[in-house]
Amino acid sequence: KLDKQGYLTYERYRGMALTEAGKNVARKMKDRHQTLVSLLVLIGVPERIAVEDAEKIEHGLHEQTVRKLQELIEQLKKG
């Protein structure tokens, strides 16, 4: 399915590789996860729990919400 959507390529005997589109999606997912973990840790949630919670909520957030959370984190860090 992912190859038909243009996110990865598959070559027999060579395996799979992400396309540029696939790499972009993976990067966004990683950034989204890290943003949530950072925010939760910043407000005092232990890191182990923050990671677990981020994994539960990261897929339901709109991209614009994630950007606003990133801005909030930067403001809070500046203090």
Summary of the structure (lengths in Angstrom):
residues: 79
radius of gyration: 16.0
end to end distance: 45.3
largest distance: 53.1
contacts: 177
relative contact order: 0.11
helix: 67%
strand: 10%
